[in-house]
């Protein structure tokens, strides 16, 4: 599955000017990690056809806003908490994914 946000939107979330390219590889790695974490959290609700391309591919489906917001929040948290003991606030980014996830069964 592709990234759930664009490089430009991730840069905006991190307050990095779009014209700056020195952190592009690093930010793309954050996008890839955050997207994978969100997709793993969503399990069967993640849609293979989700795309952030503009215009959308022929069979593409736009990434839902809540999924995009959760991914951007997670990118910010992963960037902020590098190398220290603090962990990202799991409940914040996950709260945007509740409508897209199957309830857990005991």
HELIX and SHEET records of a PDB file:
HELIX    1   1 UNK A    7  UNK A   13  1                                   7    
HELIX    2   2 UNK A   24  UNK A   42  1                                  19    
HELIX    3   3 UNK A   43  UNK A   45  5                                   3    
HELIX    4   4 UNK A   65  UNK A   80  1                                  16    
HELIX    5   5 UNK A   90  UNK A   95  1                                   6    
HELIX    6   6 UNK A   98  UNK A  100  5                                   3    
SHEET    1   A 2 UNK A  50  UNK A  51  0                                        
SHEET    2   A 2 UNK A  61  UNK A  62  1                                        
END                                                                             
